[in-house]
Amino acid sequence: MSEKSIESDVLNLVAEITGNRVEELSMNSSMHDTIRWTSLNHLEIVTQLETIIGKKLSLNEIVVISCIQDCVDIVKKYKNQ
């Protein structure tokens, strides 16, 4: 997967889960400044990331997810192994 492909896939994932349009999101969008990015939606995002990478994330990895860029970084980390 290319970096742009990963970014696009993660943006689409977050948009779908939160009910936002992709155009409303950026790599810096976070739970704190994105409408409908609730704690429940955050758990769904984590679950979907685990599905994409085929691995359960550690608690330490989960707690550092604060924005879309963090999600992208996790996918890149595991897809490049």
Legacy VTK file of the C-alpha trace (Angstrom):
# vtk DataFile Version 3.0
C-alpha trace
ASCII
DATASET POLYDATA
POINTS 81 float
0.000 0.000 0.000
1.303 3.436 -0.867
1.303 6.239 1.679
-1.376 8.154 -0.249
-3.516 5.026 -0.473
-3.246 4.463 3.278
-4.130 8.099 3.976
-7.128 7.913 1.645
-8.325 4.613 3.129
-8.054 5.904 6.710
-9.776 9.199 5.860
-12.618 7.266 4.224
-12.834 4.927 7.215
-13.085 7.764 9.738
-15.571 9.627 7.544
-17.767 6.546 7.245
-17.710 5.769 10.961
-18.262 9.354 12.113
-20.744 10.299 9.397
-18.581 13.200 8.237
-17.622 13.992 4.655
-14.022 13.251 3.721
-13.658 16.908 2.723
-14.386 17.905 6.334
-11.435 15.873 7.637
-7.662 16.266 7.552
-4.687 14.337 8.871
-4.892 16.536 11.996
-8.594 15.897 12.648
-9.080 14.450 16.112
-11.754 13.225 18.469
-11.635 16.618 20.198
-12.368 18.749 17.146
-14.350 16.464 14.845
-18.119 16.405 15.039
-19.495 12.912 15.730
-16.072 11.425 16.605
-17.439 10.042 19.863
-15.794 7.587 22.234
-17.942 4.809 20.764
-16.912 5.765 17.234
-13.302 5.877 18.435
-13.581 2.227 19.496
-15.027 1.352 16.092
-12.114 3.131 14.393
-9.648 1.114 16.492
-11.483 -2.131 15.671
-11.420 -1.354 11.952
-7.709 -0.467 12.098
-7.076 -3.854 13.711
-8.971 -5.498 10.858
-6.896 -3.615 8.272
-3.564 -4.575 9.842
-4.647 -8.079 10.872
-3.404 -7.638 14.421
-4.759 -6.549 17.784
-3.303 -3.242 18.930
-1.728 -3.008 22.360
-3.270 -0.744 24.964
-0.260 1.564 24.604
-0.892 1.859 20.855
-4.596 2.514 21.361
-4.163 5.301 23.905
-1.818 7.298 21.678
-4.377 7.505 18.850
-5.516 11.094 18.995
-5.900 12.068 15.340
-6.200 10.632 11.856
-2.438 10.905 11.305
-1.916 8.579 14.287
-4.219 6.046 12.614
-2.279 6.352 9.358
1.021 5.880 11.196
-0.221 2.660 12.804
-1.358 1.216 9.475
1.950 2.165 7.829
3.902 0.607 10.697
2.229 -2.782 10.318
1.813 -2.804 6.544
5.552 -2.131 6.101
6.676 -5.036 8.305
LINES 1 82
81 0 1 2 3 4 5 6 7 8 9 10 11 12 13 14 15 16 17 18 19 20 21 22 23 24 25 26 27 28 29 30 31 32 33 34 35 36 37 38 39 40 41 42 43 44 45 46 47 48 49 50 51 52 53 54 55 56 57 58 59 60 61 62 63 64 65 66 67 68 69 70 71 72 73 74 75 76 77 78 79 80
